[in-house]
Amino acid sequence: MRFALFGNHPDGVDLAEALAGSGHHELVAYTRDDPRLHRLGPKARKVGDVEEILADPSVDAVIVADSVGARSQQLRRALQSERHVLCVHPAGDGPEIAYEAAMMRDDVKCILLPILNDGRHPAIRRLREFVHRGESAKQDSPVGEFLLLKAEWPGIRETEESAAFPGWDILRTVGGDIAELSAFAASEEAVPGEPAVLTGSFEHGGLFQVSLLPAGADDSWLLTVAGRAGRVELQFPTGIAGPAFLNWRDASGQDQEEYWDAWDACPSLIEAFEAAVSNQPPAISWQDEVRALELDDAARRSLSKRRTSLLEYQEATEEVGFKGTMTLVGCALLWVVLLLVVLTAWVPWLRWVIMPLIVVFLGLQLLRYALPKRPS
């Protein structure tokens, strides 16, 4: 598959290098220079105009990796041009662009995936196996019933262009969707380089506390799953891409440890992309990006208003769009009926208009059953 690269964000360049190195894909154009791009094949050329690249019918896919300010517009144009898209996180400054992109993807039937893969780390997935709730907590687990996920990792770095909080996909992988969230910092907004603390609860039970380290601190990551019977600790001494150590004490009181070498996220992303192109369920989805941007937005609201943000998740699907539209139509119909009832005092025949309007509205509700559903 022939692809193009918009921008030179490190995550995008890493993925472009891995795609080209896989032997199944070929980089044909890029918009910004990076020393590594010059080694990715003789056909790769620099093209400053995004529209010129999108006008080339031989380009099948696009990696959107420009600055945050340009990223959302490039994402729209790539989808409008019916190209497969891999987009660097965050896709924009708020969740609105993620909702819009999901609707456009459904219309053009293209692949849309985020470059957001920390939650797929094998050590993170192994840690998730220790999280048990309800009846499942009664099995022979060193943790028992899950109560708390405590984490410590680098915060928003000075070089980042947008106040995107790191690690949402890790929290969701281990504990599931987040129901409520509180953010604490010295100021009322997320400032790169400054420390912050995130706390809250998961939708299916359990609490979390994340300490975002200030600039200048080391790159180590630490996650602890604590339960009624014990706890499990996962360490990344040199960062999320480096070696990982998982430690716990089993039921007999013996210390246990598992180890993983340094991990490259790109092969997992490529595997997910190729699975999606082959009409197989990918390991990641655009919904992960939607959730991350929703949580970013909730954290910023919590900081500015100094209160807890409650998460009310909405799926970006045709069914949700239909329900929203019917809600607006129903409200409008209610006002029209009330107006007609008042006007019948002067124009009696208007009473015969009310019932047909209600019948038409009820008939519209049957459309969801009459029209075939697209696969989610």
C-alpha positions in Angstrom: 0.0 0.0 0.0 1.3 3.5 -0.9 1.1 6.1 1.8 2.0 9.7 2.6 3.1 11.4 5.7 1.8 14.9 6.8 4.1 16.6 9.2 7.0 15.2 11.2 5.7 14.4 14.7 8.1 11.7 16.1 5.2 9.2 16.5 4.3 9.6 12.8 7.8 9.4 11.6 8.4 6.2 13.6 5.3 4.6 12.1 6.2 5.7 8.6 9.7 4.1 9.0 8.1 0.9 10.4 5.5 0.7 7.6 8.2 1.2 4.9 10.5 -1.3 6.6 7.7 -3.9 6.7 8.1 -4.5 2.9 4.3 -4.3 2.4 3.9 -0.5 2.2 5.7 2.3 0.4 6.2 5.9 1.4 5.6 8.1 -1.7 5.3 11.6 -0.3 5.9 13.7 2.8 5.4 17.4 3.7 8.2 18.1 6.3 11.8 17.0 6.4 13.2 14.4 8.7 16.6 12.7 8.3 15.0 9.3 8.6 12.6 9.9 5.7 15.4 10.2 3.2 16.3 6.5 3.7 12.8 5.1 3.1 13.0 4.6 -0.7 13.8 6.5 -3.9 10.1 7.2 -4.6 9.6 9.2 -1.4 9.6 12.9 -2.3 8.9 16.1 -0.4 5.6 17.8 -1.4 4.8 21.0 0.5 1.1 21.1 -0.6 -1.2 18.6 1.2 -3.8 19.0 -1.6 -1.3 18.0 -4.2 -0.7 14.7 -2.4 -4.5 14.1 -1.9 -5.0 14.7 -5.6 -2.7 11.8 -6.4 -4.9 8.7 -6.9 -2.0 6.3 -6.2 -1.9 7.4 -2.5 -4.0 4.9 -0.6 -3.3 6.0 3.0 -2.2 9.0 5.0 -0.4 9.4 8.3 -1.5 12.7 9.9 1.4 13.9 12.1 1.5 17.7 11.7 1.2 20.2 14.5 -2.0 20.1 16.5 -3.3 23.3 14.9 -3.1 21.8 11.4 -3.9 18.2 12.4 -7.7 18.5 12.6 -8.0 20.1 9.1 -5.7 17.6 7.5 -7.7 14.8 9.1 -10.9 16.1 7.6 -9.3 16.6 4.1 -7.8 13.1 4.1 -11.2 11.5 5.0 -13.0 13.7 2.5 -10.5 12.4 -0.1 -11.5 8.8 0.9 -8.0 7.8 2.1 -7.2 5.5 5.0 -5.9 7.5 7.9 -3.6 6.9 10.8 -3.6 10.0 13.1 -1.2 11.0 15.8 -2.7 11.6 19.3 -4.2 14.1 20.0 -6.3 14.6 16.9 -7.2 18.1 18.0 -7.9 20.4 20.9 -11.2 18.8 21.8 -13.4 15.7 21.2 -15.5 17.4 18.6 -13.0 16.6 15.8 -13.0 13.0 16.9 -16.8 12.8 16.7 -16.8 14.4 13.2 -14.0 12.1 12.0 -15.9 9.0 13.1 -19.1 10.2 11.2 -17.0 10.9 8.1 -15.3 7.5 8.3 -18.7 5.8 8.3 -19.7 7.7 5.2 -16.6 7.1 3.1 -16.0 3.5 4.4 -12.2 4.2 5.1 -10.0 2.9 7.8 -9.4 5.5 10.6 -7.1 4.5 13.5 -5.2 6.6 16.2 -1.5 6.3 16.8 -2.3 5.5 20.4 -0.9 2.2 21.5 0.6 2.3 25.0 -2.4 0.3 26.3 -1.4 -2.6 24.0 1.9 -3.1 25.8 2.2 -6.8 26.8 3.1 -5.8 30.4 0.0 -3.5 30.6 -2.2 -6.3 29.4 -0.6 -8.7 31.9 -1.3 -6.2 34.7 -5.0 -6.1 33.6 -5.2 -9.8 34.4 -4.9 -9.0 38.1 -7.9 -6.8 38.1 -10.9 -8.7 39.4 -14.3 -7.4 40.4 -17.4 -9.0 42.0 -17.6 -12.8 41.8 -14.4 -13.0 39.7 -12.4 -11.7 42.6 -13.1 -14.9 44.6 -10.7 -16.9 42.4 -7.1 -17.5 43.5 -5.7 -14.0 42.9 -2.8 -12.4 44.8 -4.8 -9.1 44.6 -8.3 -10.2 45.4 -11.1 -7.7 44.8 -9.7 -4.7 42.8 -9.8 -1.4 44.8 -7.2 1.1 43.5 -4.9 1.7 40.6 -2.1 4.0 41.6 0.3 5.4 38.9 3.2 7.7 38.5 4.5 8.8 35.1 5.9 11.8 33.2 3.4 14.6 32.6 2.9 17.1 29.8 6.3 17.9 28.4 7.6 21.3 27.4 8.0 20.3 23.8 4.3 19.2 23.4 2.1 21.6 21.5 -1.2 20.7 23.2 -2.1 20.1 26.8 -2.9 16.4 26.2 -2.7 14.3 29.4 -0.7 11.1 28.8 -1.8 7.5 29.7 -5.6 7.5 29.2 -5.4 4.3 27.1 -3.3 2.6 29.9 -5.9 3.6 32.6 -8.8 2.3 30.4 -6.9 -0.9 29.5 -6.3 -1.8 33.1 -9.5 -0.5 34.8 -12.0 0.1 32.1 -13.9 3.3 31.3 -13.7 6.1 33.7 -16.9 7.4 35.4 -15.7 10.5 37.2 -12.5 12.5 37.1 -10.9 15.2 39.2 -7.7 17.1 38.2 -5.5 19.1 40.5 -2.6 21.5 39.6 -1.1 24.7 40.9 -2.9 26.7 38.2 -6.4 26.5 36.6 -5.1 25.0 33.4 -2.8 22.3 32.2 0.7 23.7 31.9 3.5 21.7 30.2 6.3 21.0 32.6 4.2 21.5 35.7 3.1 18.6 38.0 -0.6 17.5 38.2 -2.6 14.8 40.0 -5.6 13.0 38.4 -8.0 11.1 40.6 -11.4 9.4 40.0 -13.3 6.2 39.8 -13.9 3.5 37.1 -17.3 2.8 35.7 -17.3 -0.8 37.0 -15.7 -0.1 40.4 -12.4 0.8 41.7 -10.5 4.1 42.2 -7.4 5.5 40.5 -4.8 8.1 41.3 -2.2 9.3 38.8 0.7 11.6 39.6 2.1 13.5 36.6 5.7 14.3 37.2 7.2 17.7 36.5 9.7 18.5 33.8 13.2 17.4 34.8 12.1 14.3 36.6 13.2 10.9 35.3 11.3 9.1 32.6 10.3 6.1 34.8 6.7 4.8 34.9 5.2 3.0 37.9 1.8 1.4 38.2 0.3 -0.4 41.2 -2.9 -2.5 41.3 -4.1 -2.8 44.9 -6.8 -5.0 46.2 -8.2 -6.5 49.4 -5.7 -9.3 49.4 -2.5 -7.7 48.1 -1.0 -5.6 45.4 0.9 -6.0 42.1 3.6 -3.4 41.0 4.7 -2.8 37.4 7.8 -0.7 36.8 9.3 0.9 33.6 12.6 2.3 34.9 13.5 4.0 31.6 10.1 4.8 30.2 7.1 3.1 28.6 9.2 1.9 25.7 11.9 0.4 27.9 12.2 -2.8 29.9 9.3 -3.7 32.3 9.3 -5.5 35.6 6.1 -6.9 37.2 6.3 -7.9 40.9 3.8 -9.5 43.3 3.6 -11.9 46.2 1.6 -15.1 45.6 -0.8 -16.8 47.9 2.0 -18.8 49.5 3.9 -15.7 50.4 6.6 -16.1 47.7 7.8 -13.1 45.7 7.2 -13.4 42.0 8.6 -11.3 39.1 8.0 -11.2 35.3 10.2 -9.3 32.8 9.7 -7.8 29.3 12.4 -6.4 27.1 12.1 -3.0 25.4 9.0 -2.7 23.4 8.2 -1.1 20.0 4.6 -0.1 19.5 4.8 0.3 15.7 4.5 -3.5 14.8 1.3 -3.7 16.9 -0.1 -0.6 15.1 0.8 -2.0 11.7 -0.8 -5.3 12.6 -4.0 -3.5 13.6 -4.0 -1.4 10.4 -3.5 -4.4 8.2 -6.3 -6.3 10.0 -8.7 -3.4 9.5 -7.8 -3.2 5.8 -8.5 -6.9 5.6 -12.0 -6.3 7.2 -10.9 -8.0 10.4 -11.5 -6.4 13.8 -8.4 -4.4 14.7 -6.9 -4.4 18.2 -7.4 -0.7 18.5 -10.1 1.6 17.3 -11.0 5.3 16.8 -13.1 5.0 19.9 -9.9 4.9 21.9 -9.0 8.4 20.5 -12.6 9.6 21.2 -12.3 8.5 24.8 -8.9 10.0 25.3 -10.0 13.4 24.0 -13.2 13.3 26.1 -11.0 12.6 29.2 -8.6 15.4 28.3 -11.6 17.8 28.0 -13.0 16.5 31.4 -9.6 17.0 33.1 -9.3 20.6 31.7 -12.8 21.4 32.9 -12.0 20.0 36.3 -8.9 22.2 36.6 -10.6 25.4 35.5 -13.8 24.9 37.6 -12.1 23.2 40.6 -14.7 20.4 40.7 -15.2 16.8 39.7 -16.2 16.1 36.0 -18.7 13.3 35.4 -18.3 11.4 32.2 -21.4 10.6 30.2 -20.2 8.7 27.2 -21.9 8.9 23.8 -21.0 6.5 21.0 -20.3 8.3 17.7 -22.7 6.2 15.6 -25.5 6.6 13.2 -28.0 5.3 15.9 -26.9 8.1 18.3 -27.2 10.7 15.5 -30.7 9.4 14.7 -31.8 9.6 18.4 -30.4 13.2 18.7 -32.2 14.3 15.5 -35.5 12.7 16.7 -35.1 14.5 20.0 -34.9 17.8 18.3 -37.8 17.0 16.0 -39.9 15.9 19.0 -39.3 19.1 20.9 -40.1 21.2 17.8 -43.3 19.1 17.3 -44.4 19.8 20.9 -44.1 23.5 20.5 -46.0 23.4 17.1 -48.8 21.3 18.7 -49.1 23.8 21.6 -49.2 26.7 19.1 -51.9 25.0 17.0 -54.0 24.3 20.2 -54.0 28.1 20.9 -54.7 29.0 17.3 -57.8 26.7 17.2 -59.6 29.3 19.3 -59.7 31.5 16.2 -59.2 28.9 13.4 -61.1 25.8 14.4 -60.1 23.6 11.5 -56.4 23.7 12.6 -57.3 21.0 15.2 -57.4 18.5 12.3 -53.7 19.2 11.6 -52.5 18.1 15.0 -53.1 14.3 14.7 -51.5 14.0 11.2 -48.3 15.7 12.6 -48.2 13.2 15.5 -48.7 10.3 13.1 -45.9 11.5 10.8 -43.5 11.8 13.8 -44.3 8.3 15.1 -43.8 7.0 11.5 -40.3 8.5 11.5 -39.5 6.4 14.6 -40.0 3.3 12.5 -37.2 4.3 10.1 -34.5 2.8 12.5 -36.1 -0.6 12.0 -36.8 -0.2 8.3 -33.3 0.8 7.3 -30.4 -1.8 7.5 -27.9 -1.2 10.2 -24.2 -0.7 9.3 -21.7 -2.9 11.1 -20.3 -1.1 14.1 
